[in-house]
Amino acid sequence: MKKLLFFIPFVVFIALGVVFYQQLGKDAEYMPSALVGKQMPEFKLVDMASDTVVSNSAMPNEPYLLNFWATWCPSCSVEHAYLGELAEQGVKIVGVDYKDETPAAKKWLEERGNPYSLVLLDEMGRFGVDMGITGAPETFVVSAEGKVLYRHQGVVDAEVWQTLKEYMQ
């Protein structure tokens, strides 16, 4: 019986080795979303341009990017210029100003340009919670039917766009 006790640490070591080996090569940055493959949650948010309440019916009737951003977010500043390039190429992007002050957001877009076909205000962050975001920036690919196809946390750049555009087709 005492000899068997000496093998327990060895068995535990082998089991941990197998678990760690299985994790090799996996993308440590990827965080799946419970919404992928499901309809986007129902919402009622204020449209920054018209100052009216809009819902899911205001979304584009084609695949689009849903980008959560804020003026307080340094990474959002980094990705903003690239989002402008995508918009110039005809990519539909809906922006969600997340937990931000509306006057600051309007000024930010006036100074830097507005790549969004629609800007929704989520001042309290409720829609962000419904979408399962952990911070800004986060970008979702949404189908014309309103189904969430993909989630990306972090800055959208040329490399990330290669993945996003595959989901938009």
trRosetta pair geometry for C-beta under 8 A, 3 or more apart (Angstrom, degrees):
i j d omega theta_ij theta_ji phi_ij phi_ji
1 4 5.6 -51 -158 27 37 116
1 5 7.1 41 147 -22 64 99
2 5 5.6 -46 -157 26 41 116
2 6 7.3 46 148 -23 63 97
3 6 5.8 -49 -163 24 40 115
3 7 7.4 36 146 -18 64 103
4 7 5.9 -58 -161 30 41 112
4 8 7.5 58 145 -39 65 90
5 8 5.8 -30 -160 -1 43 118
6 9 7.6 -51 -177 27 40 98
6 10 7.7 31 137 -6 63 114
7 10 5.2 -61 -158 43 53 117
7 11 5.9 54 146 -25 81 103
8 11 5.8 -54 -145 35 31 110
8 12 6.4 31 157 -17 65 106
9 12 5.6 -55 -146 39 34 112
9 13 6.2 39 154 -23 66 106
10 13 5.6 -53 -148 35 30 115
10 14 6.5 30 153 -18 64 104
11 14 5.8 -53 -148 36 32 110
11 15 6.3 33 152 -20 65 106
12 15 5.7 -54 -146 36 32 113
12 16 6.4 30 156 -16 65 105
13 16 6.0 -55 -148 38 29 109
13 17 6.4 33 152 -22 62 107
14 17 5.5 -54 -150 35 32 117
14 18 6.6 34 152 -21 64 102
15 18 5.8 -52 -153 32 32 112
15 19 6.7 30 151 -17 64 105
16 19 5.6 -54 -149 37 35 112
16 20 6.2 31 156 -15 68 107
17 20 5.9 -56 -145 40 29 107
17 21 6.1 32 156 -23 64 109
18 21 5.7 -54 -145 35 28 114
18 22 6.6 31 155 -22 62 105
19 22 5.9 -56 -154 31 29 112
19 23 6.9 23 152 -16 61 107
20 23 5.8 -61 -155 35 36 111
20 24 7.3 55 147 -41 64 89
21 24 5.8 -32 -163 -2 40 117
23 26 5.5 -76 -166 24 58 124
26 30 7.8 -105 166 41 83 117
27 30 4.1 62 101 -7 118 113
29 153 7.4 -151 167 69 86 104
29 154 7.2 -22 180 -12 123 147
31 134 7.5 -7 104 -2 167 136
31 151 7.3 -67 87 108 78 122
31 153 5.6 29 33 -8 116 137
32 36 6.5 -84 -170 10 85 137
32 151 7.3 107 -162 50 32 122
33 36 4.9 116 69 -28 91 91
33 131 7.9 -28 -155 169 134 68
33 132 5.5 143 -146 82 93 141
33 140 7.6 -17 4 -109 173 108
33 148 6.7 -85 103 143 136 141
33 151 3.9 97 -22 -13 132 152
34 38 7.6 -7 135 16 64 138
34 132 6.0 155 33 -77 95 160
35 38 5.1 -106 -159 57 55 108
35 40 7.1 51 -176 -107 132 50
35 41 7.5 -79 -115 -28 129 89
35 131 6.6 -45 -16 -152 161 56
35 132 6.1 -167 -13 13 112 129
35 140 7.7 -23 94 -130 132 139
35 148 4.3 33 133 49 103 159
35 151 7.3 98 62 -55 101 127
36 148 5.5 -100 -100 113 37 102
36 149 6.9 29 -146 173 80 15
36 150 6.6 45 -120 -95 111 29
36 151 6.3 -104 -65 -8 104 101
37 147 6.9 -18 -164 -179 21 111
37 148 7.1 -34 17 76 28 80
37 149 7.8 79 -65 -113 43 40
38 147 6.8 -176 106 -146 15 79
38 148 6.1 2 62 35 64 104
39 145 7.9 -84 -109 130 88 87
39 146 5.4 27 -150 116 84 103
39 147 5.8 -57 -91 -97 48 62
39 148 7.5 91 170 -4 8 82
40 43 7.9 -51 140 -5 102 109
40 56 6.6 159 86 -122 110 115
40 59 7.7 112 56 -66 152 165
40 66 7.5 126 -118 -39 142 164
40 131 7.6 -6 -150 -103 86 94
40 140 7.8 126 -102 122 112 152
40 142 5.9 4 -52 -129 131 129
40 146 5.0 -106 23 179 102 86
40 147 7.3 -158 -22 -109 76 13
40 148 5.6 118 -76 -51 74 93
41 127 7.5 -178 81 -146 119 70
41 130 4.1 -112 66 162 163 123
41 131 6.7 -129 21 -68 117 61
42 55 6.9 -8 -167 -165 81 107
42 56 5.9 -78 -126 -26 59 126
43 55 6.3 168 83 -142 56 61
43 56 6.4 113 38 -55 76 79
43 120 7.8 51 125 -176 140 152
43 127 5.0 40 -124 -112 137 115
43 130 6.9 178 -80 67 102 156
44 53 5.3 15 179 -179 96 113
44 54 7.4 172 -148 82 54 30
44 55 5.2 -23 -94 -88 68 87
45 53 7.1 162 86 -147 18 67
45 54 6.4 -28 68 60 68 78
45 55 8.0 133 20 -93 65 39
45 96 7.6 -37 176 -131 172 95
45 120 4.2 54 111 -171 140 111
45 121 6.0 174 176 58 101 56
45 122 6.0 -41 -126 -74 133 73
45 127 6.0 -19 -67 -43 128 149
46 51 6.4 -5 -174 -149 111 42
46 52 7.0 160 -146 83 68 19
46 53 5.8 -47 -90 -91 59 57
46 54 7.6 100 -142 14 16 80
46 120 7.1 132 71 -157 44 62
46 121 4.5 -18 68 43 98 116
47 50 4.7 21 91 42 121 95
47 51 7.0 -81 77 -26 72 15
47 52 5.6 -2 37 58 108 71
47 53 7.7 166 -1 -116 81 9
47 54 4.8 60 -44 -10 108 126
47 58 6.9 -126 -74 -180 125 161
47 118 6.4 -63 -134 -162 103 94
47 119 7.0 103 -163 71 59 58
47 120 6.4 -42 -98 -98 51 62
47 121 7.8 -158 -81 1 5 90
48 51 7.5 8 -169 -70 23 57
48 97 6.8 77 -65 -1 132 134
48 102 6.9 178 -124 -147 95 98
48 105 6.9 -107 -120 113 142 125
48 106 6.8 180 -176 -83 120 88
48 119 4.0 -23 21 92 129 111
48 120 7.2 -137 -20 -85 88 12
48 121 5.7 120 -71 -46 84 100
49 118 7.6 -99 9 -134 120 56
49 119 6.6 112 -27 40 86 97
50 54 8.0 88 58 -45 124 114
54 57 7.6 -130 -175 65 83 75
54 58 3.8 1 -180 -19 126 157
54 118 7.7 -89 81 -170 165 132
54 120 7.1 -110 62 -106 114 103
55 58 6.3 127 58 -1 40 97
56 59 5.8 -29 -172 -3 54 118
56 146 6.0 37 -174 -125 119 142
58 118 6.5 146 143 -144 109 158
59 64 7.0 -160 -177 42 93 140
59 94 6.5 -48 -129 -60 80 159
59 118 7.7 -131 -111 48 45 155
59 142 7.1 -69 -174 117 140 144
59 146 6.3 109 73 -97 152 92
60 63 8.0 -24 98 77 120 14
60 64 4.6 108 45 -43 132 140
60 92 4.6 18 -44 170 172 157
60 94 7.0 -152 -7 -48 102 112
60 117 6.6 53 -64 86 119 151
60 118 7.8 -164 -42 2 86 124
60 144 7.4 -78 116 -121 79 68
61 144 5.5 37 172 -159 47 100
62 92 6.1 123 79 4 104 147
62 144 5.0 -14 -115 -95 22 105
63 92 7.4 151 99 49 47 114
63 141 6.7 4 -174 -177 107 91
63 142 6.9 168 -151 87 60 49
63 143 5.5 -35 -98 -128 84 42
63 144 5.8 -59 -48 -43 54 75
63 149 7.6 -13 -137 5 112 147
63 167 7.7 177 -165 123 138 70
63 168 4.3 153 127 -155 141 74
63 169 7.5 -85 22 -50 163 18
64 91 7.7 128 -136 171 61 70
64 92 3.8 -65 -111 101 103 108
64 93 6.5 177 -175 -88 93 24
64 94 5.7 63 139 -9 135 98
64 117 7.6 -88 -139 34 137 131
64 141 7.8 170 89 -151 31 54
64 142 5.7 -18 64 61 76 96
64 168 7.8 89 -59 -129 13 111
65 86 7.5 19 10 133 148 149
65 91 6.6 27 -1 158 116 112
65 92 7.1 167 22 96 70 59
65 93 4.6 -16 66 -114 106 77
65 94 7.1 -175 90 28 53 65
65 139 5.5 -14 -170 -168 107 109
65 140 7.1 146 -160 74 54 46
65 141 6.2 -35 -101 -98 63 58
65 142 7.6 142 -116 17 14 84
65 156 7.7 38 -161 -99 151 165
65 164 6.8 18 -95 -178 114 136
65 168 7.8 -41 -55 -85 80 126
66 93 8.0 168 -84 -161 21 58
66 94 5.1 -16 -111 69 67 104
66 96 6.6 29 177 -16 87 114
66 131 7.8 -141 121 -130 136 148
66 139 6.8 152 76 -157 50 54
66 140 4.3 -11 56 58 105 99
66 141 7.9 -170 16 -80 81 12
66 142 5.3 52 -20 -15 115 125
67 83 6.6 35 -96 -120 175 141
67 93 5.7 4 0 -172 123 106
67 94 7.1 163 23 80 73 48
67 95 5.3 -31 73 -109 97 63
67 96 6.9 -180 88 21 44 76
67 116 7.4 -130 52 -94 115 106
67 137 6.4 -12 -171 -163 90 110
67 138 7.7 169 -151 87 47 42
67 139 4.8 -9 -103 -105 74 90
67 156 7.3 -73 -114 -6 121 140
68 96 4.8 -30 -103 71 66 108
68 98 4.6 41 -172 -41 97 138
68 122 7.7 -42 -130 44 98 142
68 128 6.0 94 -131 -109 144 103
68 131 7.4 178 -53 83 134 150
68 133 5.4 2 25 -114 168 167
68 136 5.0 -125 125 -108 92 90
68 137 6.1 161 82 -150 68 54
68 138 4.7 11 43 53 117 85
68 139 7.3 -148 21 -71 70 45
69 73 6.3 -138 -164 52 61 140
69 76 4.2 121 -152 -139 94 129
69 79 7.9 -136 -105 73 118 116
69 80 7.5 98 -148 -85 150 91
69 95 5.9 -40 28 -156 116 103
69 96 7.2 135 23 69 65 55
69 97 6.6 -38 78 -106 76 51
69 98 6.6 146 62 13 23 99
69 136 5.4 124 -125 -169 26 128
69 137 5.3 3 -94 -105 73 98
70 73 4.4 100 62 -11 87 109
70 76 6.0 172 49 -13 50 162
70 97 6.4 103 -101 -165 61 63
70 98 4.9 -82 -57 64 107 79
70 99 6.2 -21 -101 67 144 76
70 100 4.4 -176 -140 -66 91 120
70 105 7.7 -70 -143 -93 52 103
70 136 4.8 133 8 49 100 165
71 76 7.6 -100 -91 86 18 140
71 97 7.9 15 -20 -151 84 104
71 100 5.5 113 16 -148 90 128
71 101 7.5 -55 37 47 133 81
71 104 4.7 -125 37 139 165 111
71 105 5.7 -136 -34 -85 115 58
71 108 4.6 -146 -103 -59 109 152
72 99 8.0 -60 37 102 129 93
72 100 6.7 -167 2 -108 98 91
73 76 3.8 72 92 -2 114 115
73 77 7.2 178 100 -12 66 77
73 135 7.7 147 -116 163 120 92
73 136 4.3 -84 -86 97 158 113
73 137 6.3 130 145 -44 149 73
74 77 5.7 -49 -161 27 41 114
74 78 6.9 43 145 -21 67 101
75 78 5.3 -47 -154 30 43 117
75 79 6.5 27 154 -9 71 105
75 136 7.3 175 68 121 105 68
75 137 5.5 -131 110 8 106 96
75 154 6.7 -94 -180 -154 147 57
75 155 5.1 -125 -176 -65 100 95
76 79 6.2 -60 -144 43 32 100
76 80 6.3 55 153 -52 64 98
76 136 5.6 -1 -59 142 120 112
76 137 4.9 135 -89 -56 77 108
77 80 5.7 -36 -147 1 30 122
77 112 7.9 -129 -134 -108 73 156
78 155 5.2 -42 97 -117 118 137
79 82 5.5 -67 -164 46 57 110
79 83 5.9 60 142 -27 85 103
79 137 5.7 -74 34 26 148 166
79 155 4.3 -170 -64 -150 111 79
79 156 4.9 84 -155 44 128 72
79 157 6.7 -109 -114 -61 83 69
80 83 5.7 -55 -149 33 32 112
80 84 6.7 38 151 -22 64 102
80 112 5.5 -7 148 158 144 141
80 113 7.8 138 158 64 105 89
80 115 7.2 177 -168 0 65 127
81 84 5.5 -50 -157 30 35 117
81 85 6.9 38 146 -20 64 99
81 112 7.8 -103 -70 -174 68 105
82 85 5.4 -45 -153 30 41 114
82 86 6.6 42 149 -18 67 100
82 155 8.0 84 37 171 140 94
82 156 6.1 -160 100 104 126 82
82 157 5.5 -130 -90 -119 173 50
82 158 7.0 -126 -140 -45 130 65
82 161 7.5 -137 166 -47 121 128
83 86 5.5 -50 -150 36 37 113
83 87 6.4 40 150 -22 66 103
83 93 5.9 129 -168 -157 104 175
83 115 4.2 155 128 80 94 164
83 116 7.9 2 153 -57 128 71
83 156 6.4 79 -71 74 87 126
84 87 5.6 -52 -148 34 32 113
84 88 6.5 34 153 -20 64 104
84 112 7.9 -134 -56 150 134 86
84 113 5.3 48 -111 104 133 135
84 115 4.4 -123 -86 -77 50 115
85 88 5.7 -54 -152 34 32 113
85 89 6.6 28 150 -16 64 107
86 89 5.6 -60 -154 38 35 111
86 91 4.1 -41 164 45 94 139
86 93 6.5 85 101 -44 119 130
86 115 6.9 62 62 -173 87 132
86 156 7.7 -28 -23 132 149 132
86 161 6.8 -159 -89 -120 122 131
87 90 7.8 99 -179 -33 31 8
87 91 6.1 -85 -84 64 35 81
87 93 5.8 -77 -80 19 96 119
87 115 3.8 -167 -21 -159 142 82
87 116 7.4 -82 -96 -48 139 22
87 117 7.7 178 -135 -46 108 79
91 168 7.7 -36 -134 -152 99 169
92 117 5.4 -30 -150 -2 80 145
93 115 5.6 7 63 129 142 96
93 116 5.3 -94 103 -110 92 59
93 117 6.4 136 59 2 51 85
94 116 6.2 70 -142 -157 24 100
94 117 6.3 -51 -81 58 63 89
94 118 4.8 -11 -127 64 88 99
94 119 7.8 176 -170 -84 59 31
94 120 6.8 27 169 -5 102 108
95 115 7.5 109 -53 75 123 79
95 116 3.6 -70 -5 -93 111 148
95 118 7.2 -172 33 92 68 50
95 119 4.6 -14 72 -112 108 76
95 120 7.0 -180 94 25 55 67
96 119 7.7 165 -89 -161 23 55
96 120 4.9 -21 -111 69 71 102
96 121 8.0 166 -160 -89 60 9
96 122 5.2 21 177 -3 103 124
96 127 6.5 -128 -156 100 140 132
96 128 7.2 164 131 -71 137 86
97 100 4.8 -90 166 49 96 130
97 102 7.3 106 107 -105 152 58
97 105 4.5 22 -140 -130 148 154
97 119 6.1 40 -25 179 106 102
97 120 7.0 -165 20 88 75 46
97 121 5.3 -19 60 -113 111 58
97 122 6.5 170 78 30 53 72
97 123 7.8 10 105 -70 97 61
98 122 5.2 -9 -110 73 56 115
98 125 6.3 62 -170 -106 83 78
98 128 5.2 80 -137 -70 116 137
98 133 7.4 -73 -129 91 153 153
98 136 5.1 172 58 -65 136 127
99 122 7.0 -31 -36 107 52 84
99 123 6.7 83 -117 -168 31 33
99 124 7.4 -9 -98 161 72 6
99 125 4.6 14 -65 -64 102 107
99 128 7.2 -46 -26 6 98 154
99 136 8.0 -151 40 -20 101 126
100 104 6.3 -123 173 76 99 113
100 105 5.1 95 123 -60 133 115
100 121 7.8 -115 64 -144 91 81
100 123 6.8 -99 55 -112 48 64
101 104 4.3 69 76 13 102 112
101 105 6.7 -178 86 -13 50 87
101 123 7.8 63 -97 -127 31 104
102 105 5.6 -57 -144 37 32 112
102 106 6.3 33 159 -21 67 104
102 121 5.9 -4 -94 -123 103 140
102 123 7.1 -43 -45 -81 91 119
103 106 5.8 -53 -147 34 32 111
103 107 6.4 30 156 -16 65 107
104 107 5.8 -57 -149 39 31 111
104 108 6.2 37 152 -26 65 108
105 108 5.5 -52 -146 33 31 116
105 109 6.5 25 158 -14 64 105
105 119 7.5 164 152 169 125 138
105 121 7.5 168 57 -108 162 94
106 109 6.1 -59 -150 39 29 105
106 110 6.3 31 152 -21 64 108
107 110 5.6 -55 -147 35 32 114
107 111 6.3 25 157 -15 66 109
108 111 6.1 -62 -150 39 25 106
108 112 6.1 -12 166 13 64 118
109 112 6.4 -71 -128 55 26 89
109 113 7.2 -68 -172 102 60 18
109 114 4.4 42 -176 -84 111 95
109 116 7.8 -60 -128 26 132 111
109 119 7.1 -59 -77 -77 160 161
110 114 7.8 8 -69 -42 35 104
114 119 7.2 -76 -156 -44 117 129
116 119 4.9 96 99 -67 148 82
120 127 7.4 -31 128 60 132 170
122 125 5.9 83 145 -95 101 29
122 126 6.8 -142 -160 45 95 63
122 127 4.5 -103 -116 41 128 112
122 128 5.6 128 141 -26 148 94
125 128 4.6 -51 -163 42 71 123
125 129 6.1 79 138 -27 84 94
126 129 5.6 -51 -153 32 34 112
126 130 6.5 35 149 -18 65 104
127 130 5.4 -51 -150 36 37 115
127 131 6.3 31 152 -14 67 107
128 131 5.7 -60 -146 42 31 106
128 133 4.6 -69 -168 46 88 118
129 132 7.5 40 -180 -73 32 30
129 133 7.7 -81 -70 41 25 75
131 138 7.8 156 123 105 125 135
131 140 6.9 -115 -165 -36 124 145
132 151 7.8 -40 84 -121 113 158
133 136 7.4 36 161 -71 138 58
133 138 4.5 -170 -131 39 113 156
133 153 8.0 150 -146 -105 77 93
134 138 7.3 118 38 -63 66 139
134 153 6.8 3 44 -123 110 133
135 138 7.0 125 78 -33 48 108
135 153 7.7 66 58 -154 85 106
137 153 8.0 148 97 -164 57 45
137 154 6.7 30 73 161 86 12
137 155 6.3 84 53 -91 126 44
137 156 7.1 -90 124 -7 141 87
138 151 6.9 -8 -178 -170 105 92
138 152 6.9 168 -159 87 58 52
138 153 5.2 -22 -109 -110 90 61
138 154 7.7 44 -95 -1 55 34
139 151 7.6 153 86 -157 47 47
139 152 4.8 -10 63 60 93 101
139 156 5.4 36 -11 -58 159 124
139 164 7.1 -22 120 -107 129 137
140 148 5.5 -51 -173 -140 127 98
140 149 7.7 127 173 46 79 64
140 150 6.8 161 -157 84 54 53
140 151 5.3 -18 -103 -102 79 68
140 152 7.6 -175 -79 22 33 69
141 148 7.6 108 76 -165 54 54
141 149 4.4 -56 98 67 101 107
141 150 4.2 28 30 44 112 98
141 164 5.6 169 -67 -156 121 80
141 167 4.2 104 96 107 164 128
141 168 5.7 -118 -152 -68 122 76
142 146 6.3 -11 178 -142 112 34
142 147 6.9 156 -159 74 65 35
142 148 5.8 -35 -103 -100 76 51
142 149 6.6 173 -102 7 20 90
143 146 6.7 -45 72 26 78 19
143 147 4.4 6 31 51 120 89
143 149 5.6 104 -43 -44 90 116
148 151 7.1 16 173 -56 117 92
149 167 4.5 153 126 -180 126 115
149 168 7.8 163 71 -75 152 43
150 163 7.5 -173 177 142 155 97
150 164 6.7 -168 89 -120 142 61
150 167 4.3 -91 -10 -94 133 172
152 156 6.7 93 102 -85 142 87
152 160 5.9 104 -166 -169 153 122
152 163 7.3 129 -84 92 129 125
152 164 6.5 -59 -21 -77 144 105
154 160 7.6 -161 92 -90 99 150
155 160 7.2 175 105 -4 60 151
156 160 5.0 -128 -138 90 54 135
156 161 6.3 81 179 -64 93 80
156 164 7.0 9 -137 -26 114 153
157 160 5.3 90 44 16 61 102
157 161 6.9 -108 105 -13 30 95
158 161 5.5 -51 -145 29 29 119
158 162 7.2 41 154 -29 59 94
159 162 6.1 -44 -167 14 34 113
159 163 8.0 23 144 -6 59 98
160 163 5.9 -57 -167 36 46 108
160 164 6.2 41 143 -19 76 110
161 164 5.3 -56 -140 41 38 112
161 165 5.9 37 164 -23 72 106
162 165 6.5 -51 -142 32 21 107
162 166 7.3 30 153 -24 54 103
163 166 6.0 -55 -163 23 34 114
163 167 7.3 22 149 -10 64 104
164 167 6.0 -65 -163 38 39 107
164 168 6.5 34 147 -24 72 110
165 168 5.3 -54 -145 32 42 116
165 169 7.0 48 158 -32 67 98
166 169 6.6 -55 -162 17 31 110
